[in-house]
Amino acid sequence: MKLQDDIANEIKEMSIDELLFLKEQIRLLRKAKAKVKSKYTLEEVRKLTSQSKSNWADDIIRERQERE
């Protein structure tokens, strides 16, 4: 795989500081990926929201005003 080879070659040329930074970024990516567990797919959400008759922006504004 060319992409994996390119990445592996870049990693071989990194300094220790760059490797430490890369390791932290990988950790953050894995942590973020683990949190992303949706009950619905994006397509299902779009379908559900397109069928909604209410104005969501007005609802949000109203809720914010009620909290004040």
PDB file of N, CA, C, O and CB in Angstrom:
ATOM      1  N   MET A   1       0.834  -1.178   0.000  1.00  0.00           N
ATOM      2  CA  MET A   1       0.000   0.000   0.000  1.00  0.00           C
ATOM      3  C   MET A   1       0.884   1.249   0.000  1.00  0.00           C
ATOM      4  O   MET A   1       1.732   1.419   0.876  1.00  0.00           O
ATOM      5  CB  MET A   1      -0.952  -0.006   1.214  1.00  0.00           C
ATOM      6  N   LYS A   2       0.687   2.079  -0.945  1.00  0.00           N
ATOM      7  CA  LYS A   2       1.527   3.258  -1.091  1.00  0.00           C
ATOM      8  C   LYS A   2       1.365   4.228   0.070  1.00  0.00           C
ATOM      9  O   LYS A   2       2.355   4.767   0.564  1.00  0.00           O
ATOM     10  CB  LYS A   2       1.212   3.959  -2.388  1.00  0.00           C
ATOM     11  N   LEU A   3       0.144   4.456   0.509  1.00  0.00           N
ATOM     12  CA  LEU A   3      -0.089   5.398   1.606  1.00  0.00           C
ATOM     13  C   LEU A   3       0.627   4.938   2.876  1.00  0.00           C
ATOM     14  O   LEU A   3       1.293   5.735   3.536  1.00  0.00           O
ATOM     15  CB  LEU A   3      -1.599   5.552   1.873  1.00  0.00           C
ATOM     16  N   GLN A   4       0.492   3.665   3.216  1.00  0.00           N
ATOM     17  CA  GLN A   4       1.148   3.152   4.414  1.00  0.00           C
ATOM     18  C   GLN A   4       2.666   3.240   4.284  1.00  0.00           C
ATOM     19  O   GLN A   4       3.351   3.573   5.251  1.00  0.00           O
ATOM     20  CB  GLN A   4       0.723   1.704   4.677  1.00  0.00           C
ATOM     21  N   ASP A   5       3.192   2.947   3.108  1.00  0.00           N
ATOM     22  CA  ASP A   5       4.634   3.050   2.876  1.00  0.00           C
ATOM     23  C   ASP A   5       5.108   4.489   3.018  1.00  0.00           C
ATOM     24  O   ASP A   5       6.143   4.751   3.630  1.00  0.00           O
ATOM     25  CB  ASP A   5       4.994   2.514   1.488  1.00  0.00           C
ATOM     26  N   ASP A   6       4.351   5.416   2.451  1.00  0.00           N
ATOM     27  CA  ASP A   6       4.708   6.837   2.561  1.00  0.00           C
ATOM     28  C   ASP A   6       4.725   7.289   4.019  1.00  0.00           C
ATOM     29  O   ASP A   6       5.640   7.990   4.451  1.00  0.00           O
ATOM     30  CB  ASP A   6       3.722   7.703   1.755  1.00  0.00           C
ATOM     31  N   ILE A   7       3.713   6.882   4.765  1.00  0.00           N
ATOM     32  CA  ILE A   7       3.639   7.265   6.177  1.00  0.00           C
ATOM     33  C   ILE A   7       4.786   6.634   6.959  1.00  0.00           C
ATOM     34  O   ILE A   7       5.423   7.302   7.773  1.00  0.00           O
ATOM     35  CB  ILE A   7       2.284   6.846   6.786  1.00  0.00           C
ATOM     36  N   ALA A   8       5.051   5.359   6.719  1.00  0.00           N
ATOM     37  CA  ALA A   8       6.142   4.669   7.412  1.00  0.00           C
ATOM     38  C   ALA A   8       7.480   5.346   7.127  1.00  0.00           C
ATOM     39  O   ALA A   8       8.305   5.492   8.029  1.00  0.00           O
ATOM     40  CB  ALA A   8       6.197   3.188   6.990  1.00  0.00           C
ATOM     41  N   ASN A   9       7.699   5.754   5.894  1.00  0.00           N
ATOM     42  CA  ASN A   9       8.945   6.435   5.539  1.00  0.00           C
ATOM     43  C   ASN A   9       9.060   7.786   6.235  1.00  0.00           C
ATOM     44  O   ASN A   9      10.137   8.160   6.701  1.00  0.00           O
ATOM     45  CB  ASN A   9       9.035   6.621   4.024  1.00  0.00           C
ATOM     46  N   GLU A  10       7.953   8.515   6.306  1.00  0.00           N
ATOM     47  CA  GLU A  10       7.961   9.802   7.007  1.00  0.00           C
ATOM     48  C   GLU A  10       8.269   9.611   8.490  1.00  0.00           C
ATOM     49  O   GLU A  10       9.022  10.387   9.080  1.00  0.00           O
ATOM     50  CB  GLU A  10       6.609  10.517   6.835  1.00  0.00           C
ATOM     51  N   ILE A  11       7.685   8.582   9.083  1.00  0.00           N
ATOM     52  CA  ILE A  11       7.894   8.314  10.509  1.00  0.00           C
ATOM     53  C   ILE A  11       9.354   7.984  10.779  1.00  0.00           C
ATOM     54  O   ILE A  11       9.915   8.419  11.786  1.00  0.00           O
ATOM     55  CB  ILE A  11       6.992   7.160  10.984  1.00  0.00           C
ATOM     56  N   LYS A  12       9.970   7.221   9.889  1.00  0.00           N
ATOM     57  CA  LYS A  12      11.386   6.848  10.061  1.00  0.00           C
ATOM     58  C   LYS A  12      12.298   8.073  10.116  1.00  0.00           C
ATOM     59  O   LYS A  12      13.366   8.024  10.726  1.00  0.00           O
ATOM     60  CB  LYS A  12      11.832   5.929   8.920  1.00  0.00           C
ATOM     61  N   GLU A  13      11.887   9.151   9.492  1.00  0.00           N
ATOM     62  CA  GLU A  13      12.710  10.353   9.434  1.00  0.00           C
ATOM     63  C   GLU A  13      12.404  11.360  10.536  1.00  0.00           C
ATOM     64  O   GLU A  13      13.050  12.406  10.602  1.00  0.00           O
ATOM     65  CB  GLU A  13      12.538  11.009   8.106  1.00  0.00           C
ATOM     66  N   MET A  14      11.434  11.073  11.402  1.00  0.00           N
ATOM     67  CA  MET A  14      11.035  12.010  12.446  1.00  0.00           C
ATOM     68  C   MET A  14      12.009  12.015  13.621  1.00  0.00           C
ATOM     69  O   MET A  14      12.656  11.017  13.940  1.00  0.00           O
ATOM     70  CB  MET A  14       9.643  11.673  12.937  1.00  0.00           C
ATOM     71  N   SER A  15      12.080  13.187  14.245  1.00  0.00           N
ATOM     72  CA  SER A  15      12.868  13.316  15.477  1.00  0.00           C
ATOM     73  C   SER A  15      12.059  12.758  16.639  1.00  0.00           C
ATOM     74  O   SER A  15      10.873  12.463  16.488  1.00  0.00           O
ATOM     75  CB  SER A  15      13.265  14.806  15.744  1.00  0.00           C
ATOM     76  N   ILE A  16      12.688  12.613  17.786  1.00  0.00           N
ATOM     77  CA  ILE A  16      11.984  12.106  18.964  1.00  0.00           C
ATOM     78  C   ILE A  16      10.842  13.034  19.370  1.00  0.00           C
ATOM     79  O   ILE A  16       9.780  12.566  19.781  1.00  0.00           O
ATOM     80  CB  ILE A  16      12.960  11.933  20.133  1.00  0.00           C
ATOM     81  N   ASP A  17      11.049  14.330  19.260  1.00  0.00           N
ATOM     82  CA  ASP A  17       9.980  15.284  19.593  1.00  0.00           C
ATOM     83  C   ASP A  17       8.783  15.123  18.660  1.00  0.00           C
ATOM     84  O   ASP A  17       7.633  15.168  19.097  1.00  0.00           O
ATOM     85  CB  ASP A  17      10.508  16.727  19.521  1.00  0.00           C
ATOM     86  N   GLU A  18       9.061  14.936  17.388  1.00  0.00           N
ATOM     87  CA  GLU A  18       7.966  14.737  16.426  1.00  0.00           C
ATOM     88  C   GLU A  18       7.248  13.428  16.686  1.00  0.00           C
ATOM     89  O   GLU A  18       6.028  13.352  16.546  1.00  0.00           O
ATOM     90  CB  GLU A  18       8.495  14.763  14.986  1.00  0.00           C
ATOM     91  N   LEU A  19       7.990  12.393  17.062  1.00  0.00           N
ATOM     92  CA  LEU A  19       7.375  11.097  17.368  1.00  0.00           C
ATOM     93  C   LEU A  19       6.488  11.181  18.606  1.00  0.00           C
ATOM     94  O   LEU A  19       5.403  10.600  18.640  1.00  0.00           O
ATOM     95  CB  LEU A  19       8.455  10.029  17.571  1.00  0.00           C
ATOM     96  N   LEU A  20       6.946  11.896  19.608  1.00  0.00           N
ATOM     97  CA  LEU A  20       6.125  12.076  20.808  1.00  0.00           C
ATOM     98  C   LEU A  20       4.840  12.828  20.489  1.00  0.00           C
ATOM     99  O   LEU A  20       3.769  12.477  20.986  1.00  0.00           O
ATOM    100  CB  LEU A  20       6.913  12.823  21.887  1.00  0.00           C
ATOM    101  N   PHE A  21       4.946  13.851  19.669  1.00  0.00           N
ATOM    102  CA  PHE A  21       3.771  14.605  19.245  1.00  0.00           C
ATOM    103  C   PHE A  21       2.809  13.706  18.452  1.00  0.00           C
ATOM    104  O   PHE A  21       1.599  13.730  18.678  1.00  0.00           O
ATOM    105  CB  PHE A  21       4.194  15.825  18.393  1.00  0.00           C
ATOM    106  N   LEU A  22       3.351  12.929  17.539  1.00  0.00           N
ATOM    107  CA  LEU A  22       2.537  12.011  16.731  1.00  0.00           C
ATOM    108  C   LEU A  22       1.830  10.990  17.616  1.00  0.00           C
ATOM    109  O   LEU A  22       0.654  10.690  17.407  1.00  0.00           O
ATOM    110  CB  LEU A  22       3.410  11.289  15.687  1.00  0.00           C
ATOM    111  N   LYS A  23       2.538  10.464  18.593  1.00  0.00           N
ATOM    112  CA  LYS A  23       1.945   9.486  19.511  1.00  0.00           C
ATOM    113  C   LYS A  23       0.762  10.094  20.261  1.00  0.00           C
ATOM    114  O   LYS A  23      -0.266   9.440  20.436  1.00  0.00           O
ATOM    115  CB  LYS A  23       3.001   8.974  20.512  1.00  0.00           C
ATOM    116  N   GLU A  24       0.903  11.328  20.698  1.00  0.00           N
ATOM    117  CA  GLU A  24      -0.185  12.017  21.404  1.00  0.00           C
ATOM    118  C   GLU A  24      -1.377  12.239  20.474  1.00  0.00           C
ATOM    119  O   GLU A  24      -2.524  12.087  20.894  1.00  0.00           O
ATOM    120  CB  GLU A  24       0.306  13.369  21.971  1.00  0.00           C
ATOM    121  N   GLN A  25      -1.122  12.590  19.236  1.00  0.00           N
ATOM    122  CA  GLN A  25      -2.198  12.784  18.267  1.00  0.00           C
ATOM    123  C   GLN A  25      -2.945  11.474  18.006  1.00  0.00           C
ATOM    124  O   GLN A  25      -4.170  11.468  17.891  1.00  0.00           O
ATOM    125  CB  GLN A  25      -1.637  13.344  16.952  1.00  0.00           C
ATOM    126  N   ILE A  26      -2.217  10.387  17.916  1.00  0.00           N
ATOM    127  CA  ILE A  26      -2.846   9.075  17.723  1.00  0.00           C
ATOM    128  C   ILE A  26      -3.722   8.726  18.917  1.00  0.00           C
ATOM    129  O   ILE A  26      -4.828   8.210  18.757  1.00  0.00           O
ATOM    130  CB  ILE A  26      -1.777   7.982  17.509  1.00  0.00           C
ATOM    131  N   ARG A  27      -3.220   9.013  20.117  1.00  0.00           N
ATOM    132  CA  ARG A  27      -4.003   8.749  21.322  1.00  0.00           C
ATOM    133  C   ARG A  27      -5.297   9.553  21.318  1.00  0.00           C
ATOM    134  O   ARG A  27      -6.360   9.031  21.654  1.00  0.00           O
ATOM    135  CB  ARG A  27      -3.185   9.073  22.574  1.00  0.00           C
ATOM    136  N   LEU A  28      -5.205  10.819  20.940  1.00  0.00           N
ATOM    137  CA  LEU A  28      -6.390  11.678  20.895  1.00  0.00           C
ATOM    138  C   LEU A  28      -7.384  11.201  19.833  1.00  0.00           C
ATOM    139  O   LEU A  28      -8.594  11.235  20.058  1.00  0.00           O
ATOM    140  CB  LEU A  28      -5.982  13.131  20.617  1.00  0.00           C
ATOM    141  N   LEU A  29      -6.888  10.764  18.694  1.00  0.00           N
ATOM    142  CA  LEU A  29      -7.766  10.246  17.644  1.00  0.00           C
ATOM    143  C   LEU A  29      -8.525   9.010  18.120  1.00  0.00           C
ATOM    144  O   LEU A  29      -9.728   8.881  17.896  1.00  0.00           O
ATOM    145  CB  LEU A  29      -6.954   9.912  16.388  1.00  0.00           C
ATOM    146  N   ARG A  30      -7.815   8.119  18.770  1.00  0.00           N
ATOM    147  CA  ARG A  30      -8.463   6.898  19.278  1.00  0.00           C
ATOM    148  C   ARG A  30      -9.491   7.222  20.348  1.00  0.00           C
ATOM    149  O   ARG A  30     -10.561   6.614  20.397  1.00  0.00           O
ATOM    150  CB  ARG A  30      -7.418   5.929  19.843  1.00  0.00           C
ATOM    151  N   LYS A  31      -9.167   8.178  21.202  1.00  0.00           N
ATOM    152  CA  LYS A  31     -10.100   8.586  22.255  1.00  0.00           C
ATOM    153  C   LYS A  31     -11.361   9.191  21.639  1.00  0.00           C
ATOM    154  O   LYS A  31     -12.472   8.876  22.065  1.00  0.00           O
ATOM    155  CB  LYS A  31      -9.431   9.599  23.215  1.00  0.00           C
ATOM    156  N   ALA A  32     -11.194  10.052  20.645  1.00  0.00           N
ATOM    157  CA  ALA A  32     -12.336  10.675  19.973  1.00  0.00           C
ATOM    158  C   ALA A  32     -13.154   9.629  19.225  1.00  0.00           C
ATOM    159  O   ALA A  32     -14.384   9.681  19.229  1.00  0.00           O
ATOM    160  CB  ALA A  32     -11.862  11.772  19.003  1.00  0.00           C
ATOM    161  N   LYS A  33     -12.495   8.710  18.601  1.00  0.00           N
ATOM    162  CA  LYS A  33     -13.181   7.652  17.850  1.00  0.00           C
ATOM    163  C   LYS A  33     -14.021   6.781  18.780  1.00  0.00           C
ATOM    164  O   LYS A  33     -15.122   6.365  18.421  1.00  0.00           O
ATOM    165  CB  LYS A  33     -12.162   6.783  17.088  1.00  0.00           C
ATOM    166  N   ALA A  34     -13.506   6.509  19.961  1.00  0.00           N
ATOM    167  CA  ALA A  34     -14.225   5.671  20.919  1.00  0.00           C
ATOM    168  C   ALA A  34     -15.499   6.350  21.409  1.00  0.00           C
ATOM    169  O   ALA A  34     -16.469   5.670  21.742  1.00  0.00           O
ATOM    170  CB  ALA A  34     -13.327   5.334  22.106  1.00  0.00           C
ATOM    171  N   LYS A  35     -15.512   7.686  21.458  1.00  0.00           N
ATOM    172  CA  LYS A  35     -16.681   8.423  21.936  1.00  0.00           C
ATOM    173  C   LYS A  35     -17.777   8.526  20.890  1.00  0.00           C
ATOM    174  O   LYS A  35     -18.936   8.754  21.235  1.00  0.00           O
ATOM    175  CB  LYS A  35     -16.275   9.805  22.374  1.00  0.00           C
ATOM    176  N   VAL A  36     -17.438   8.366  19.635  1.00  0.00           N
ATOM    177  CA  VAL A  36     -18.404   8.560  18.555  1.00  0.00           C
ATOM    178  C   VAL A  36     -19.201   7.271  18.360  1.00  0.00           C
ATOM    179  O   VAL A  36     -18.832   6.405  17.568  1.00  0.00           O
ATOM    180  CB  VAL A  36     -17.690   8.975  17.231  1.00  0.00           C
ATOM    181  N   LYS A  37     -20.283   7.172  19.090  1.00  0.00           N
ATOM    182  CA  LYS A  37     -21.185   6.030  18.976  1.00  0.00           C
ATOM    183  C   LYS A  37     -22.598   6.575  18.887  1.00  0.00           C
ATOM    184  O   LYS A  37     -23.217   6.866  19.910  1.00  0.00           O
ATOM    185  CB  LYS A  37     -21.029   5.039  20.186  1.00  0.00           C
ATOM    186  N   SER A  38     -23.109   6.714  17.684  1.00  0.00           N
ATOM    187  CA  SER A  38     -24.433   7.269  17.501  1.00  0.00           C
ATOM    188  C   SER A  38     -25.444   6.150  17.295  1.00  0.00           C
ATOM    189  O   SER A  38     -25.156   5.122  16.682  1.00  0.00           O
ATOM    190  CB  SER A  38     -24.454   8.242  16.318  1.00  0.00           C
ATOM    191  N   LYS A  39     -26.612   6.382  17.817  1.00  0.00           N
ATOM    192  CA  LYS A  39     -27.695   5.416  17.633  1.00  0.00           C
ATOM    193  C   LYS A  39     -28.194   5.439  16.196  1.00  0.00           C
ATOM    194  O   LYS A  39     -28.686   4.434  15.684  1.00  0.00           O
ATOM    195  CB  LYS A  39     -28.852   5.709  18.601  1.00  0.00           C
ATOM    196  N   TYR A  40     -28.062   6.604  15.545  1.00  0.00           N
ATOM    197  CA  TYR A  40     -28.569   6.781  14.195  1.00  0.00           C
ATOM    198  C   TYR A  40     -27.430   7.101  13.232  1.00  0.00           C
ATOM    199  O   TYR A  40     -26.426   7.702  13.613  1.00  0.00           O
ATOM    200  CB  TYR A  40     -29.626   7.889  14.160  1.00  0.00           C
ATOM    201  N   THR A  41     -27.603   6.693  11.993  1.00  0.00           N
ATOM    202  CA  THR A  41     -26.646   7.078  10.966  1.00  0.00           C
ATOM    203  C   THR A  41     -26.946   8.512  10.543  1.00  0.00           C
ATOM    204  O   THR A  41     -28.031   9.031  10.807  1.00  0.00           O
ATOM    205  CB  THR A  41     -26.703   6.106   9.744  1.00  0.00           C
ATOM    206  N   LEU A  42     -25.999   9.134   9.900  1.00  0.00           N
ATOM    207  CA  LEU A  42     -26.196  10.498   9.427  1.00  0.00           C
ATOM    208  C   LEU A  42     -27.382  10.567   8.468  1.00  0.00           C
ATOM    209  O   LEU A  42     -28.157  11.523   8.502  1.00  0.00           O
ATOM    210  CB  LEU A  42     -24.924  11.018   8.743  1.00  0.00           C
ATOM    211  N   GLU A  43     -27.516   9.582   7.637  1.00  0.00           N
ATOM    212  CA  GLU A  43     -28.630   9.560   6.679  1.00  0.00           C
ATOM    213  C   GLU A  43     -29.973   9.473   7.404  1.00  0.00           C
ATOM    214  O   GLU A  43     -30.940  10.114   6.992  1.00  0.00           O
ATOM    215  CB  GLU A  43     -28.479   8.374   5.704  1.00  0.00           C
ATOM    216  N   GLU A  44     -30.041   8.685   8.482  1.00  0.00           N
ATOM    217  CA  GLU A  44     -31.286   8.589   9.258  1.00  0.00           C
ATOM    218  C   GLU A  44     -31.615   9.919   9.929  1.00  0.00           C
ATOM    219  O   GLU A  44     -32.777  10.324   9.969  1.00  0.00           O
ATOM    220  CB  GLU A  44     -31.177   7.478  10.318  1.00  0.00           C
ATOM    221  N   VAL A  45     -30.613  10.588  10.447  1.00  0.00           N
ATOM    222  CA  VAL A  45     -30.829  11.890  11.086  1.00  0.00           C
ATOM    223  C   VAL A  45     -31.345  12.892  10.065  1.00  0.00           C
ATOM    224  O   VAL A  45     -32.283  13.638  10.344  1.00  0.00           O
ATOM    225  CB  VAL A  45     -29.526  12.408  11.735  1.00  0.00           C
ATOM    226  N   ARG A  46     -30.745  12.913   8.899  1.00  0.00           N
ATOM    227  CA  ARG A  46     -31.200  13.836   7.850  1.00  0.00           C
ATOM    228  C   ARG A  46     -32.648  13.559   7.462  1.00  0.00           C
ATOM    229  O   ARG A  46     -33.433  14.486   7.264  1.00  0.00           O
ATOM    230  CB  ARG A  46     -30.297  13.728   6.611  1.00  0.00           C
ATOM    231  N   LYS A  47     -32.992  12.295   7.357  1.00  0.00           N
ATOM    232  CA  LYS A  47     -34.358  11.928   6.995  1.00  0.00           C
ATOM    233  C   LYS A  47     -35.340  12.375   8.083  1.00  0.00           C
ATOM    234  O   LYS A  47     -36.394  12.938   7.787  1.00  0.00           O
ATOM    235  CB  LYS A  47     -34.465  10.405   6.768  1.00  0.00           C
ATOM    236  N   LEU A  48     -34.982  12.118   9.338  1.00  0.00           N
ATOM    237  CA  LEU A  48     -35.860  12.501  10.445  1.00  0.00           C
ATOM    238  C   LEU A  48     -36.022  14.017  10.542  1.00  0.00           C
ATOM    239  O   LEU A  48     -37.133  14.511  10.737  1.00  0.00           O
ATOM    240  CB  LEU A  48     -35.316  11.953  11.761  1.00  0.00           C
ATOM    241  N   THR A  49     -34.927  14.752  10.406  1.00  0.00           N
ATOM    242  CA  THR A  49     -35.014  16.208  10.538  1.00  0.00           C
ATOM    243  C   THR A  49     -35.708  16.846   9.342  1.00  0.00           C
ATOM    244  O   THR A  49     -36.340  17.894   9.482  1.00  0.00           O
ATOM    245  CB  THR A  49     -33.624  16.803  10.702  1.00  0.00           C
ATOM    246  N   SER A  50     -35.601  16.241   8.189  1.00  0.00           N
ATOM    247  CA  SER A  50     -36.274  16.817   7.018  1.00  0.00           C
ATOM    248  C   SER A  50     -37.791  16.703   7.131  1.00  0.00           C
ATOM    249  O   SER A  50     -38.522  17.465   6.500  1.00  0.00           O
ATOM    250  CB  SER A  50     -35.796  16.127   5.736  1.00  0.00           C
ATOM    251  N   GLN A  51     -38.260  15.758   7.930  1.00  0.00           N
ATOM    252  CA  GLN A  51     -39.693  15.553   8.109  1.00  0.00           C
ATOM    253  C   GLN A  51     -40.272  16.419   9.227  1.00  0.00           C
ATOM    254  O   GLN A  51     -41.489  16.479   9.401  1.00  0.00           O
ATOM    255  CB  GLN A  51     -39.970  14.094   8.399  1.00  0.00           C
ATOM    256  N   SER A  52     -39.410  17.081   9.977  1.00  0.00           N
ATOM    257  CA  SER A  52     -39.856  17.894  11.108  1.00  0.00           C
ATOM    258  C   SER A  52     -40.577  19.146  10.620  1.00  0.00           C
ATOM    259  O   SER A  52     -40.126  19.806   9.683  1.00  0.00           O
ATOM    260  CB  SER A  52     -38.663  18.280  11.999  1.00  0.00           C
ATOM    261  N   LYS A  53     -41.679  19.461  11.250  1.00  0.00           N
ATOM    262  CA  LYS A  53     -42.466  20.635  10.873  1.00  0.00           C
ATOM    263  C   LYS A  53     -42.102  21.862  11.704  1.00  0.00           C
ATOM    264  O   LYS A  53     -42.444  22.986  11.336  1.00  0.00           O
ATOM    265  CB  LYS A  53     -43.947  20.338  11.021  1.00  0.00           C
ATOM    266  N   SER A  54     -41.414  21.653  12.817  1.00  0.00           N
ATOM    267  CA  SER A  54     -41.101  22.775  13.699  1.00  0.00           C
ATOM    268  C   SER A  54     -39.851  23.525  13.238  1.00  0.00           C
ATOM    269  O   SER A  54     -39.050  23.027  12.447  1.00  0.00           O
ATOM    270  CB  SER A  54     -40.911  22.280  15.130  1.00  0.00           C
ATOM    271  N   ASN A  55     -39.719  24.742  13.766  1.00  0.00           N
ATOM    272  CA  ASN A  55     -38.565  25.574  13.463  1.00  0.00           C
ATOM    273  C   ASN A  55     -37.590  25.431  14.627  1.00  0.00           C
ATOM    274  O   ASN A  55     -37.818  25.987  15.701  1.00  0.00           O
ATOM    275  CB  ASN A  55     -38.975  27.079  13.231  1.00  0.00           C
ATOM    276  N   TRP A  56     -36.520  24.698  14.421  1.00  0.00           N
ATOM    277  CA  TRP A  56     -35.584  24.387  15.502  1.00  0.00           C
ATOM    278  C   TRP A  56     -34.878  25.638  16.004  1.00  0.00           C
ATOM    279  O   TRP A  56     -34.609  25.752  17.200  1.00  0.00           O
ATOM    280  CB  TRP A  56     -34.556  23.363  15.035  1.00  0.00           C
ATOM    281  N   ALA A  57     -34.579  26.558  15.135  1.00  0.00           N
ATOM    282  CA  ALA A  57     -33.896  27.782  15.551  1.00  0.00           C
ATOM    283  C   ALA A  57     -34.771  28.554  16.546  1.00  0.00           C
ATOM    284  O   ALA A  57     -34.276  29.037  17.564  1.00  0.00           O
ATOM    285  CB  ALA A  57     -33.558  28.667  14.320  1.00  0.00           C
ATOM    286  N   ASP A  58     -36.052  28.665  16.252  1.00  0.00           N
ATOM    287  CA  ASP A  58     -36.964  29.359  17.159  1.00  0.00           C
ATOM    288  C   ASP A  58     -37.065  28.638  18.502  1.00  0.00           C
ATOM    289  O   ASP A  58     -37.133  29.276  19.552  1.00  0.00           O
ATOM    290  CB  ASP A  58     -38.353  29.484  16.524  1.00  0.00           C
ATOM    291  N   ASP A  59     -37.074  27.315  18.461  1.00  0.00           N
ATOM    292  CA  ASP A  59     -37.133  26.535  19.702  1.00  0.00           C
ATOM    293  C   ASP A  59     -35.907  26.783  20.567  1.00  0.00           C
ATOM    294  O   ASP A  59     -36.027  26.920  21.784  1.00  0.00           O
ATOM    295  CB  ASP A  59     -37.257  25.041  19.391  1.00  0.00           C
ATOM    296  N   ILE A  60     -34.744  26.844  19.962  1.00  0.00           N
ATOM    297  CA  ILE A  60     -33.504  27.083  20.703  1.00  0.00           C
ATOM    298  C   ILE A  60     -33.507  28.479  21.304  1.00  0.00           C
ATOM    299  O   ILE A  60     -33.144  28.661  22.466  1.00  0.00           O
ATOM    300  CB  ILE A  60     -32.280  26.900  19.790  1.00  0.00           C
ATOM    301  N   ILE A  61     -33.915  29.458  20.518  1.00  0.00           N
ATOM    302  CA  ILE A  61     -33.989  30.838  21.015  1.00  0.00           C
ATOM    303  C   ILE A  61     -34.951  30.919  22.192  1.00  0.00           C
ATOM    304  O   ILE A  61     -34.641  31.553  23.200  1.00  0.00           O
ATOM    305  CB  ILE A  61     -34.434  31.806  19.891  1.00  0.00           C
ATOM    306  N   ARG A  62     -36.104  30.290  22.077  1.00  0.00           N
ATOM    307  CA  ARG A  62     -37.096  30.296  23.140  1.00  0.00           C
ATOM    308  C   ARG A  62     -36.541  29.643  24.413  1.00  0.00           C
ATOM    309  O   ARG A  62     -36.755  30.159  25.510  1.00  0.00           O
ATOM    310  CB  ARG A  62     -38.370  29.573  22.680  1.00  0.00           C
ATOM    311  N   GLU A  63     -35.839  28.529  24.283  1.00  0.00           N
ATOM    312  CA  GLU A  63     -35.266  27.856  25.443  1.00  0.00           C
ATOM    313  C   GLU A  63     -34.213  28.720  26.117  1.00  0.00           C
ATOM    314  O   GLU A  63     -34.129  28.760  27.345  1.00  0.00           O
ATOM    315  CB  GLU A  63     -34.662  26.520  25.036  1.00  0.00           C
ATOM    316  N   ARG A  64     -33.417  29.406  25.323  1.00  0.00           N
ATOM    317  CA  ARG A  64     -32.383  30.292  25.893  1.00  0.00           C
ATOM    318  C   ARG A  64     -33.021  31.457  26.631  1.00  0.00           C
ATOM    319  O   ARG A  64     -32.535  31.860  27.689  1.00  0.00           O
ATOM    320  CB  ARG A  64     -31.445  30.823  24.788  1.00  0.00           C
ATOM    321  N   GLN A  65     -34.098  32.001  26.091  1.00  0.00           N
ATOM    322  CA  GLN A  65     -34.790  33.108  26.749  1.00  0.00           C
ATOM    323  C   GLN A  65     -35.407  32.642  28.069  1.00  0.00           C
ATOM    324  O   GLN A  65     -35.428  33.394  29.043  1.00  0.00           O
ATOM    325  CB  GLN A  65     -35.880  33.692  25.822  1.00  0.00           C
ATOM    326  N   GLU A  66     -35.902  31.424  28.103  1.00  0.00           N
ATOM    327  CA  GLU A  66     -36.507  30.902  29.328  1.00  0.00           C
ATOM    328  C   GLU A  66     -35.477  30.705  30.430  1.00  0.00           C
ATOM    329  O   GLU A  66     -35.807  30.794  31.613  1.00  0.00           O
ATOM    330  CB  GLU A  66     -37.214  29.589  29.046  1.00  0.00           C
ATOM    331  N   ARG A  67     -34.230  30.436  30.049  1.00  0.00           N
ATOM    332  CA  ARG A  67     -33.172  30.246  31.045  1.00  0.00           C
ATOM    333  C   ARG A  67     -32.670  31.553  31.641  1.00  0.00           C
ATOM    334  O   ARG A  67     -32.060  31.555  32.710  1.00  0.00           O
ATOM    335  CB  ARG A  67     -32.018  29.507  30.427  1.00  0.00           C
ATOM    336  N   GLU A  68     -32.920  32.657  30.960  1.00  0.00           N
ATOM    337  CA  GLU A  68     -32.421  33.952  31.432  1.00  0.00           C
ATOM    338  C   GLU A  68     -33.149  34.450  32.638  1.00  0.00           C
ATOM    339  O   GLU A  68     -32.838  35.527  33.146  1.00  0.00           O
ATOM    340  CB  GLU A  68     -32.516  34.969  30.355  1.00  0.00           C
TER     341      GLU A  68
END
